[in-house]
Amino acid sequence: MTDEDDRRDVRSGAEGAVPDEEETVTSAEETAGDDSAEDRKDSSASSSSPSTSDDDGDGDDDGEKKKKKPGSFWKELPVLIVVAVVLALVIKAFAVQAFYIPSGSMENTLQIGDRVLVNKIVYHTRDIHRGDVVVFNGLDSWDPETHISKPTNPFSKALRAVGTAFGVAPNEKDYIKRVIGVPGDHVHCCDAQGRVTVNGVPLNEKSYLYTDPVTHEQNKPSNEPFDAYVKPGQLWVMGDHRELSYDSRSHRGDPGGGTIPTDRVIGRAFVIVWPLNRIDTLPIPGTFKQAGFKTAAMAAPATPMALGVLGTLPLAYLRRKRRRP
């Protein structure tokens, strides 16, 4: 063998050895990577063990908290009740109050035992309108319409006070009626057709006057005639059950001539809330929306002024005549 052949064999052997070393190194790196990955998995697995135990601990804490919640609720319940009562009394004093209906003077519109909500703010934003159903205090002006026995012991008195505040007990000093005449009105009964008139305008009261559920006969607007002028600051009120209602007609011998002071009005009843099968609103009947009422009411206070103007015309004419040369 020649020297050239020997050199060729050595070269070929060296070239063949290089790939073997590269493959070995490459596989070693991959193996090392695999080993490190397994080590990371093991470490993560080992590190997850205490976290799992922590979660279990948190679960136990949550369970304990859940077990503690019912006790805390019962501790908070009296506070919640007190807050609710205070809020209800504040609302009652300034905004809305519930009232119990003890008599049938407003049937069929209101039945005995109904509860109504009364808006106490509305008359701070507008005047009292004809047709409004109002609650007012009759203390020192009207005798009680229904006599209710007074509680004898302090506990019963307290229950009566709470019941009255929330509209579940009657109050003999408060009345509920429908406004027929406002200040300046002339209320009369009856015209040729037996109707009540306000400033000469007849009322069609069939939509709210009491109707007997058995005979289907309806009350007359009034069984007794009356003629009244409503003074400033007063109201003429009547119940819808005219044959049963003890209203302005029955108090004509009183100092107000049967009318009630506007400053005794507590508010306007606007909805029936109990019993559930009688929930309904209390709108103003359409007959009170006739345009003739406003015209007549506005004409009444304007009449003295108009007469005064007419009376000054002759004086002005005479003065101008004297000034002429």
C-alpha angles and dihedrals in degrees: 000000000000128000090252092057090050092052090049092053092049091049093048091048091052092049091051093050096056097066091049091056093046094052090048093051092046094050090046091056091049090049091050089050091050091049092050090048091053089047089053091049090050092048092047090048091050092046091050092059096075092043089055089052089048090053089051088051092051089050089054090050091050090050090051091049091050090050090051095050098078090054093049090049092056089049091052095043096083090050091050091050092050091049091048092050092048092049091048092051092048091050090046092051097049113014123014132006132185120228132194119225108225101174141040097240092114099044132168090022092051126021129206108275096026119137118215133187116231123207108221096180101054096082090054087064102036142014124265109272131212109260095032115136103226137186115215139172114249097189110144092357108063131027115242112279092207123028113223123190112245121234115258103204130052094245092055091046090053092049090049091050092051092044092050091049092054097040098249096110130049126249115208093204095061125077134190121209142146119260111238102165131028128196112307095021127130108218117193139172130229132014124187090283094048095254131140112246130203115199087344093306113121120228122227099212101168093109094065111017114112116273120195107241092214106039095024089222115148127219118254114245086253136346091208128051121241139174119195140166113210110226124216112284092021137101134206108221134182137180122241091234093066096181092054104031120104096205142137091313091061095047099054089116091060121097092263093052090242097312125117128224115259090222089064092062110111096191149293121294105226108165142024109227102174140084095032094229090059101049106141143135125255106223126176109267116248094243090071091059095070113131093225092074094063093045093051094043093050092046094056099063091037094057097079090048092049091050090049092053092048090049093056095052096078091048092051090049093052092048092051090048092054092051093056114099 
